[in-house]
């Protein structure tokens, strides 16, 4: 009579593999979350840059400042409002100025835009101050 010896994993080996995977996950997950946050902040910086340049371009073209961000979309300067870091298009905060961008500008209006989030960035500054 011949016995077949099939070798499987012991409970200790399985526990060791699970422990190693757990240790790797405790290191990888925070790094992943941090990189996602940095990416979201980079998108916010780019969105603010584009919207500010668009406000200036609108002002130069129309010889007046826009009255709202929605006017930039309505007049074709933006396809759509980008999402704020709050994941909403409704939380942007607009600044209105009395200063004129050029001598040809006839009226004042919106001159800057900021995030509507009061959360702190990775460099410990509020997003709303960017």
C-alpha positions in Angstrom: 0.0 0.0 0.0 1.4 3.3 -1.1 0.7 6.6 0.8 0.6 9.9 -1.0 2.2 12.6 1.0 0.7 16.0 0.0 2.2 18.8 1.8 0.1 21.9 2.6 0.8 25.1 4.5 0.8 24.9 8.2 -1.2 27.3 10.4 2.0 29.0 11.5 3.1 29.6 7.9 -0.3 31.0 7.0 -0.3 33.3 10.1 3.2 34.5 9.2 2.1 35.4 5.6 -1.0 37.3 7.0 1.2 39.2 9.5 3.6 40.2 6.8 0.8 41.4 4.5 -0.7 43.4 7.5 2.6 45.1 8.2 3.1 46.0 4.5 -0.5 47.5 4.4 0.1 49.6 7.5 3.1 51.2 5.7 1.5 51.4 2.2 -2.0 52.8 3.0 -0.8 56.1 4.7 1.7 56.7 1.9 -1.1 56.2 -0.6 -3.5 58.5 1.2 -0.8 61.2 1.4 0.0 60.9 -2.3 -3.7 61.2 -3.1 -4.0 64.4 -0.9 -0.9 65.9 -2.7 -2.5 65.2 -6.1 -5.8 66.8 -5.0 -3.8 69.9 -3.8 -1.9 70.1 -7.2 -5.3 70.0 -9.0 -6.6 72.8 -6.8 -3.5 74.9 -7.5 -3.9 74.4 -11.2 -7.6 75.1 -11.1 -7.0 78.4 -9.3 -4.3 79.4 -11.7 -6.5 78.7 -14.7 -9.5 80.5 -13.3 -7.5 83.5 -12.3 -5.9 83.8 -15.8 -9.4 83.3 -17.3 -10.8 86.2 -15.1 -8.0 88.4 -16.4 -8.5 87.4 -20.0 -12.2 88.0 -19.7 -11.5 91.5 -18.2 -9.1 92.3 -21.0 -11.4 91.1 -23.8 -14.6 92.6 -22.5 -13.1 95.7 -20.9 -15.0 94.9 -17.7 -14.6 92.3 -15.0 -16.9 89.3 -14.8 -19.7 89.5 -12.3 -19.5 85.8 -11.4 -17.8 82.5 -12.2 -20.9 81.4 -14.0 -20.4 84.3 -16.5 -17.1 82.8 -17.5 -18.8 79.6 -18.4 -21.8 81.3 -20.1 -19.4 83.3 -22.3 -17.3 80.3 -23.2 -14.2 81.2 -21.3 -14.5 77.9 -19.3 -16.3 74.8 -20.5 -17.5 74.2 -16.9 -16.5 75.2 -13.4 -13.9 72.9 -12.0 -14.6 71.2 -8.7 -13.1 72.8 -5.6 -11.1 70.6 -3.1 -14.5 70.2 -1.4 -15.6 68.2 -4.5 -18.2 70.8 -5.3 -18.5 73.6 -7.9 -20.6 75.7 -5.5 -18.0 76.4 -2.8 -15.7 78.8 -4.7 -15.3 82.2 -3.1 -15.0 85.2 -5.4 -13.2 88.4 -4.5 -14.4 91.7 -5.9 -12.0 94.6 -6.4 -12.4 98.3 -7.0 -9.1 98.5 -8.9 -9.0 98.4 -12.7 -6.8 96.0 -14.6 -6.3 98.3 -17.6 -7.2 101.9 -18.4 -9.7 100.6 -21.0 -11.6 98.7 -18.3 -15.0 100.4 -17.8 -16.3 98.7 -14.6 -15.0 96.7 -11.7 -16.1 93.3 -10.6 -14.6 89.9 -9.7 -10.8 89.9 -9.7 -9.8 86.8 -7.8 -11.1 83.4 -6.7 -10.3 81.1 -3.7 -11.2 77.7 -2.4 -14.3 77.6 -0.2 -12.6 75.0 2.1 -11.4 76.0 5.5 -9.4 72.8 5.9 -5.6 72.9 6.2 -3.3 71.8 3.4 -0.2 69.6 3.8 1.8 72.8 4.4 -0.6 73.8 7.2 -2.1 76.8 5.4 -5.9 77.0 4.8 -6.9 76.2 1.3 -9.0 79.4 1.3 -5.9 81.5 1.4 -4.4 80.1 -1.8 
